[in-house]
Each structure stands twice: as structure tokens, then as C-alpha cells.
Amino acid sequence: LLTKEFTTLKEKITQKLQAHQQTITETNTKLQESNRKVEELTKENSENEKVLEQLLKEFKELSQQLE
């Protein structure tokens, strides 16, 4: 009787551990995807800043020419 209860308990614990491991794996995958998106957006933002800086420079030059 104790052997059967022990086996049942062991199976339940094993199933819960597997479920938790699956959740951890899925969460890690989502985090990796999010990190990739953040990196892409950071790069895009940096490129946009460079474009804006160039536009600002050009507007200043045009403004000086119009004076």
C-alpha cells in the first residue's frame, strides 16, 4: 500500500516538475523574442536619431542661408 502511494506521489511530483519546466522554457523563449525586438527597436531608434540630427543640421544651414 505504501509503495503504491509513494509511486502515485512521485508521479504527481514528476508531472508538476515537468509542467513547471515547460512553463520556464516557454517563458525563456518569450523573453528571448522580446529581447530581440528590443534590440531591433533600439537600433532603429538610433538610426532615426541620426536622420533627425542630419535634418536638424540641414535646417540650420538653410536658415542661415535665408538670413
MODAMO-V774919 format. One record per run of one state. SS is the DSSP state (a for helix, b for strand, c for the rest). FROM is the first residue (numbers start at 0). TO is the last residue. Records with the same first field share a line. If there is no record, write none. Layout:
# MODAMO-V774919
SS=FROM-TO / FROM-TO
This chain:
# MODAMO-V774919
c=0-0 / 66-66
a=1-65
